[in-house]
Amino acid sequence: MVFRLVLGCGTVGRAVAEALTERDDDGRLLVITADESVAETLRDESIPARRGDPTDAETLDGVDAPDVIFVGSDRTDVNRQALELAAAAFPDASITAYMGGNPTMADRNRFTDLAAHTIDAASAFAEHLLEETGTTPASRAIGLYQQLLTIEGPLAVVMHDNPDPDAIASAVALTAIAESVGVAADACYFGDISHQENRAMVNLLDLSLRNLSPGERLDTYGSIALVDHSRPGVNDQLDEDCHVDIVIDHHPPRGPVPSDFVELREQAGATSTILTEYMDRFNLSFESSTATALLYGIRIDTNDFTREVSSADFEAASTLYPHVDAAVLRQIEQPTVEGDTLETIARAIKNRVQHDSVAVASVGRIGNRDALPQAADQLLAMEGIDTTLVFGFRDEMAFLSARSRSNDVDLGETLRDGFDQIGSAGGHADMAGAQLEVGILGRLDDEDEVESIVGVAEDVITDRFFEAIQTRPGVPVGTYSRTSQWLFAEEDEWDAIVADQESYVTGPENGTDDHQ
């Protein structure tokens, strides 16, 4: 005879008790609840119940050892205490615990450690909705599996240019998934990994990545996958019309996504969250290096679970945590800060232009573009500032990094509205970036001329950002000045632009130089 014990009787506990009573078996049931009125109601319904505090060890004194325990109060703190007591008092029992309505990461870890099964209200509801729409995690995993079986190898898993931890970890994970079904794969990227923490992550975890040369074609690969971005030729150096077999991303797309298999999950805080789920669904063992990279990717993109975080991110972290090398993770998070990065931050603070709570700063010529987001974060920490943009110039490119903690600003839309016409831009509501080609810089040898052009570009970028951030979200910036057009044009377009400017200046309707 199976003895089932229910500790706590909230909404979920009550439903479980009633369901157990309806079982057609010879099992015993006892419900213990701190609410006397609930106990009386249950007894009226012929459900064995008695009043007792599930968080008090004395409550369990004299209770026969149960075979199965269900912890079912509505409150997380009560359920955690009851779970700890029950696990200590009845170590041989199989325990299922409801997490309650507001579990922290520490709560989740504790529930997972002590209970054989856990129930999370948010994820359970989400799973129900997904089942209703036919898009369960299991069905998505089946779709990816079928796609991998049909593609031609080897597979190039391409991150966005100058990849961040989320992109790196996601590429490594998808490579492991592909190889698990017999498809050879490489994690590939264009550009540099220059941020000291990102380099530490790759080096300490000994991640296998392939750095592609500028303009390199991927003819040796039979298939292509994109992770942490969704369109070829946008924030990578692939041809815009190249065929993409797989796309997995958590950013909102800025246009159609051409791919045979597409997973765009905007509610996830990181692409690493999605890949963790896939590895789990594929029943793959998590190597320590991959698990550590994935957890770090989630933490960075969610700002340690404080920014655009979802229940799926917590679930992924819980899955990864037992396999993570905590010592290596600490080393990754505490690298030596290079002098160039500190100088970039100092220039951003010194050169900032502030309008109300918005600060924009040019740091001029840079050697390390990954210092820009760190500088943007530092400006955001200053009193009275809730939105920042920091930008700098390297070779013939201008790189922009923006941060915000304002509820009224969507930085992804703001940068797209301000700079998509003259470059590429995108990101989230609270963090975004852009890169613009300043082709004319490559045609100048005189340093004074270079600095002069940089000064003009600084004014254009600053003005366009302030203009864009004042427009309503989603409304394109109307001003596409001839200065912007000239600075960010391709070399073969300059003659046409010059002719257009001459016509504009000498035309009968224009007698002034207001356009400048």
Residue pairs with C-beta under 8 A, 6 or more apart in sequence:
1 26
1 27
1 28
2 25
2 27
2 28
2 67
2 68
3 27
3 28
3 29
3 30
3 64
3 65
3 66
3 67
3 68
4 20
4 27
4 28
4 29
4 30
4 66
4 67
4 68
4 69
4 70
5 29
5 30
5 32
5 63
5 66
5 68
5 69
5 70
5 86
5 93
6 13
6 16
6 17
6 20
6 29
6 30
6 31
6 32
6 69
6 70
6 72
7 13
7 32
7 54
7 69
7 70
7 71
7 72
7 73
7 82
7 86
8 32
8 33
8 34
8 54
8 71
8 72
8 73
8 74
8 78
8 79
8 82
9 17
9 31
9 33
9 35
9 38
9 39
9 42
9 49
9 72
9 73
10 72
10 73
10 74
10 75
10 98
11 74
12 72
12 74
12 98
12 119
12 121
13 31
13 33
13 70
13 71
13 72
13 73
13 74
13 98
14 38
14 42
14 72
16 70
16 72
17 29
17 31
17 42
17 47
17 49
17 72
18 45
18 47
20 27
20 29
21 29
21 45
21 46
21 47
28 48
29 47
29 48
30 48
30 49
30 50
30 63
30 66
31 39
31 42
31 47
31 48
31 49
31 50
32 49
32 50
32 51
32 52
32 54
32 59
32 63
33 39
33 42
33 49
33 51
33 52
33 54
34 51
34 52
34 53
34 54
35 51
36 51
38 49
39 49
39 50
39 51
42 48
42 49
43 49
52 59
53 59
54 71
54 73
54 78
54 81
54 82
54 85
55 78
55 81
55 82
55 85
56 85
57 85
57 89
60 85
60 86
60 89
60 90
65 90
65 92
65 93
66 90
66 93
67 93
67 94
68 93
68 94
68 95
68 96
69 86
69 90
69 93
69 94
69 95
69 96
70 95
70 96
70 97
70 98
71 79
71 82
71 83
71 86
71 95
71 96
71 97
71 98
71 115
72 79
72 98
73 79
73 82
73 98
73 100
74 100
74 101
75 100
75 101
76 99
76 100
76 101
76 102
76 103
76 104
76 107
77 100
78 100
79 97
79 98
79 99
79 100
79 111
80 107
80 110
80 111
83 95
83 97
83 110
83 111
83 114
83 115
84 110
84 114
86 93
86 95
87 95
87 114
87 115
94 116
94 117
95 114
95 115
95 116
95 117
96 115
96 116
96 117
96 118
96 119
97 111
97 114
97 115
97 117
97 118
97 119
98 118
98 119
98 121
99 107
99 108
99 111
99 118
99 119
99 120
99 121
100 121
101 121
103 111
103 120
105 305
105 314
105 317
105 318
108 118
108 120
108 314
108 318
109 318
109 321
111 118
112 118
112 318
120 311
120 315
122 311
123 311
123 312
123 315
126 311
126 312
127 136
127 137
130 136
130 137
137 277
137 281
138 281
140 263
140 278
141 277
141 278
141 281
141 282
143 261
144 177
144 246
144 261
144 263
144 278
145 181
145 282
147 245
147 246
147 260
147 261
148 155
148 177
148 178
148 181
148 183
148 246
149 181
151 183
151 222
151 223
151 245
151 246
152 222
152 223
153 178
153 183
153 184
153 185
153 222
153 223
154 183
154 184
154 185
154 186
154 220
154 221
154 222
154 223
155 175
155 178
155 183
155 184
155 185
155 186
155 221
155 222
155 223
155 224
155 225
155 245
155 246
156 185
156 186
156 188
156 218
156 221
156 223
156 224
156 225
157 171
157 174
157 175
157 178
157 185
157 186
157 187
157 188
157 225
157 227
158 171
158 188
158 189
158 218
158 224
158 225
158 226
158 227
158 236
158 238
159 167
159 168
159 170
159 171
159 187
159 188
159 189
159 227
159 228
159 229
159 236
160 167
160 189
160 228
160 229
160 235
160 236
161 189
161 190
161 191
161 235
161 236
161 237
162 189
162 190
162 191
162 192
162 193
162 194
162 369
162 370
163 171
163 189
163 191
163 193
163 198
163 228
164 195
164 198
164 228
164 297
164 300
164 301
165 197
165 198
165 201
165 272
165 293
165 296
165 297
165 300
165 301
166 228
166 270
166 271
166 272
166 297
166 298
166 300
166 301
167 189
167 227
167 228
167 229
167 271
167 297
168 187
168 189
168 193
168 198
168 201
168 202
168 207
168 209
168 293
168 297
169 272
169 275
169 290
169 293
169 294
169 296
169 297
170 227
170 228
170 248
170 271
170 272
170 274
170 275
170 294
170 297
171 187
171 188
171 189
171 209
171 227
171 228
172 187
172 207
172 208
172 209
172 289
172 290
172 293
173 272
173 275
173 276
173 278
173 279
173 290
173 293
173 294
174 185
174 187
174 225
174 227
174 246
174 248
174 275
174 278
175 185
175 186
175 187
175 208
176 279
176 284
176 287
176 290
177 275
177 278
177 279
177 282
177 284
178 184
178 185
178 225
179 185
180 282
180 284
183 223
185 225
186 208
186 210
186 221
187 207
187 208
187 209
187 210
188 209
188 210
188 211
188 212
188 218
189 209
189 210
189 211
189 212
190 211
190 212
190 214
190 216
190 236
190 237
192 369
193 199
193 202
193 209
194 368
194 369
194 370
195 368
195 370
195 371
195 374
196 335
196 336
196 337
196 338
196 341
196 370
197 332
197 333
197 335
198 370
199 335
200 331
200 332
200 335
201 207
201 293
201 296
201 332
202 209
204 328
204 331
204 332
205 289
205 292
205 293
205 328
205 332
206 289
207 289
207 293
212 218
212 237
214 237
215 237
216 237
218 224
218 238
218 242
223 245
223 246
224 232
224 238
224 242
224 243
224 244
224 245
224 246
225 244
225 245
225 246
225 247
225 248
226 232
226 236
226 244
226 246
226 247
226 248
226 249
226 259
227 247
227 248
227 249
227 271
227 275
228 248
228 249
228 250
228 251
228 271
229 235
229 236
229 249
229 251
230 247
230 249
230 251
230 253
230 257
230 259
230 262
230 264
231 240
231 253
231 254
231 255
231 257
231 258
232 238
232 239
232 240
232 241
232 242
232 244
232 258
233 239
233 240
233 241
233 242
234 240
234 254
234 424
234 426
235 424
235 426
235 435
243 258
244 258
244 259
244 260
245 259
245 260
245 261
246 259
246 260
246 261
247 257
247 259
247 261
247 262
247 263
247 264
248 263
248 271
248 274
248 275
248 278
249 263
249 264
249 265
249 271
250 264
250 265
250 266
250 268
250 269
250 270
250 271
250 273
250 274
250 301
251 264
251 266
251 412
251 426
251 427
251 428
252 264
252 266
252 412
253 264
254 416
254 420
254 426
257 264
263 274
265 274
265 312
267 310
267 312
268 274
268 310
268 312
268 313
269 298
269 301
269 302
269 305
269 307
269 308
269 309
269 310
269 312
269 313
270 297
270 298
270 300
270 301
270 302
270 313
271 297
271 301
272 293
272 294
272 295
272 297
272 298
272 301
272 316
273 298
273 310
273 312
273 313
273 316
275 294
276 294
276 298
276 316
276 319
276 320
277 312
277 315
277 316
277 319
279 286
279 290
280 319
286 294
286 319
286 320
286 323
287 323
288 323
288 324
288 325
288 328
289 325
291 320
291 323
291 324
292 323
292 324
292 325
292 328
292 329
292 332
294 316
294 320
295 317
295 320
295 321
295 324
295 329
296 329
296 332
296 333
298 305
298 313
298 316
298 317
298 320
299 305
299 317
301 307
302 308
302 309
302 313
305 313
305 314
305 317
307 430
307 431
308 428
308 429
308 430
338 368
340 366
340 367
340 368
340 371
341 368
341 370
341 371
341 374
344 363
344 366
344 368
344 371
344 372
344 374
344 375
344 392
345 371
345 374
345 375
345 378
347 361
347 363
347 364
347 375
348 361
348 363
348 375
348 376
348 378
348 379
348 390
349 361
349 375
349 378
349 379
349 382
351 361
351 362
351 363
351 364
352 359
352 360
352 361
352 379
353 359
353 360
353 361
353 462
354 360
354 384
354 385
355 466
357 384
357 385
357 386
357 387
357 406
358 385
358 386
358 387
358 388
358 389
358 466
358 469
359 379
359 382
359 385
359 387
359 388
359 389
360 388
360 389
360 390
360 391
360 461
360 462
360 465
360 466
361 375
361 379
361 388
361 389
361 390
361 391
362 390
362 391
362 392
362 458
362 461
362 462
363 371
363 372
363 375
363 390
363 391
363 392
364 392
364 393
364 454
365 392
365 393
365 394
365 454
366 372
366 392
366 393
366 394
366 399
367 394
369 392
369 394
369 399
371 392
372 390
372 391
372 392
372 399
372 400
372 401
373 390
373 401
373 403
373 431
373 433
375 390
375 401
376 388
376 389
376 390
376 401
376 402
376 403
377 403
379 385
379 388
379 390
379 403
380 386
380 387
380 388
380 403
380 404
380 405
386 404
386 405
386 406
386 409
387 402
387 403
387 404
387 405
387 406
387 409
387 411
387 469
388 402
388 403
388 404
389 400
389 401
389 402
389 465
390 400
390 401
390 402
391 398
391 399
391 400
391 401
391 458
391 461
392 398
392 399
393 399
393 438
393 441
393 454
393 457
395 441
395 442
396 437
396 438
396 439
396 441
396 442
397 435
397 436
397 437
397 438
398 423
398 435
398 436
398 437
398 438
398 457
398 461
399 433
399 434
399 435
400 415
400 419
400 425
400 433
400 434
400 435
400 436
400 461
401 432
401 433
402 411
402 414
402 415
402 427
402 431
402 432
402 433
402 465
403 411
403 430
403 431
404 411
404 429
404 430
404 431
405 430
409 429
409 430
409 469
410 429
410 473
411 427
411 428
411 429
411 430
411 431
411 432
412 425
412 426
412 427
412 428
412 429
412 432
413 429
413 473
413 474
414 432
414 465
414 468
414 469
414 473
415 425
415 426
415 427
415 432
415 433
415 434
415 465
415 468
416 425
416 426
417 468
417 471
417 474
417 475
417 476
417 477
418 425
418 434
418 464
418 465
418 467
418 468
418 469
418 477
419 425
419 434
419 436
419 461
419 464
419 468
421 477
421 480
421 484
422 436
422 480
422 484
422 485
422 487
422 488
423 434
423 435
423 436
423 437
423 488
424 434
424 435
425 432
425 433
425 434
425 435
426 432
426 433
426 434
427 433
436 461
436 488
437 488
437 490
438 453
438 457
438 487
438 488
439 488
439 489
439 490
439 491
440 453
440 486
440 487
441 450
441 453
441 454
443 491
444 450
444 453
453 487
456 483
456 487
457 487
460 481
460 483
460 484
460 487
464 477
464 479
464 484
467 477
467 479
468 477
471 477
481 515
482 497
482 500
482 501
482 504
482 515
482 516
483 516
485 497
486 494
486 497
486 501
489 497
504 510
504 515
505 513
505 515
